């Protein structure tokens, strides 16, 4: 059995930044990802990195976070994140990021929806790609091994301590165990429940649920306003800080003061809107050449001459595995830590974003939470010993039995996995979309239960490269998390941030609290940390 100081689940931006931090703190580190090492899907990050680089201090940045997040943000998390933002931007530059610059040679800062001042730096439409490339290079320099096509089956927790994990090598069909002093959950959210694209299946959240860890704030789902109508093509918000405008049905620019989620809801309420990029200067367009090419190739739109029709879709989930300020996973109470278990990025819910996501804070949050979780996990690992080999062996045996039982059902009657994913997406779009109500949420809960009980047909009995089986495992996880999300939405009987209850008035002035949802759908509330 292999043993590592720190094992990171998910090759995301947050996961790689965590790996770098843990390695720099002296720990042995490995990264496991369900996709290939260079192909993790971070497409939900649709803008550059926000920082107070052009402001006297980060207080306004923090105030914008709290305002857009409907006062559900954790103050200590917001302060730590905004205070470190300039440092993270400088670090990316030092590692080789070629930022857009203004005439004075300073990083160009765009003012995006929800920002009181110009605050977002980046490389046009390639910020995410450049960030991934830089972090991958830093991982390679540190000789951090990254394995792809690894499907997580179980995390082994004994008492209040994480001991290791069980995983499936998709290419070989081998089920194996790893012993670890620290585990960092850093893969995706679960927005595939709405989009049905199989890209963000909530695997880490499902793993936590099965271990009795309640998830936090699952009712909050961010919509991306710059989605081309009748497609899943999402354009970077940075366009709005470079001369682009969103025009309403009356042809007038729409308000962006209250953030991207508020803009998305306004677009949906109007039945659509248009993105006008014709005012972007010729010197700026080269930074968005990818956008120009995608619009022409996929939609037949010449964005230098034509308006772009918009209709928002679900972009990223805000809730997930609850963590404290240091990335420790907590369960049931702020001071109840699961020792050796950490989370970062979209899999985690630290309270940074509150009830809605603000422009530029998604990428910032991923990098910051990854760096903190990696450092803390390494500190814990460096003062701990490996343990739990017997518990890991038992979990490995159980995983083999479960895997064999699934393969033995090959040839049985049932529906295909794609049909279940499609039905789930339709249910979530209808009842867990931009507005929710008690009747619709009740119907969503009933439908998801039926989908969980629906027999699934498997035609491939080979354990090697059995993508059909992997898809079934991921869909099982997605249904579990989606069910918990519906329970959370039913329990929050108020409108707050991007959780809009049409059967309850806007009660953003109500005392803010976090919702915690368990595997059985039970929802409890905790006030913000004092």
Secondary structure, DSSP 4 states (H G I P E B T S, - for coil): -EEEEEEEE--SHHHHHHHHHHHHTT--EEEE-SS-TT----TT--S-EE--TTSSSTHHHHHHHHHHTTT-S-HHHHHHHHHHHHHHHHHHHHTT----B-TTSSBP-B--TT-SS--EE--GGGHHHHHHHHHHHHHHHTT-EEE-SEEEEEEEEETTEEEEEEEEETTT--EEEEEEEEEEE----STHHHH-SSS---HHHHHHHHTTPPEE-TT-EEEES-BBTTS--B--GGGGGTT-EEE-TTSSBPP-TT-HHHHHHHHHHTT-EEEE-TTS-HHHHGGGHHHHHHHHHHH---TTTS-EEE--EEEEE--EEEB-TTSEEE-SSTT-EEEEEEE-GGGEE-SSSTTSPPTTHHHHHHHHHHHHHHHHHHHHHHT-----HHHHHHHHHHHHHHHHHHHTTTT---B-HHHHHHHHHHHHHHHSSSSB-HHHHHHHHHHHHHHHHS-B------STT-HHHHHHHHHHHHHHHHHHHHHHHHH--SBBTTB-BTTS-B-TTSPPEEEEE-TT--EEEEEPP-
